Amino acid sequence: MSCMHCENCKQNTATYFCLEKNEIVINENYVHNSEKSRSGWKKGDPDYEIHRRKTRKEVEV
């Protein structure tokens, strides 16, 4: 069989499903991205307390 060009093997995932082989394949070229993006507020953020108070006021009103 030839490649079906599903592009699953081109994505940066640890495992993927190959349609040609009809099986789950472990990606040898997988690169783990150690950066984590954090959305939202965290207690260590200097503006956290101000933001928390503003949101509490909005909820109470």
Secondary structure, DSSP 8 states (H G I E B T S, - for coil): -------TTTS--SEEEETTTTEEEE-TT----------S--TTSTTHHHHHHHHHHHHH-
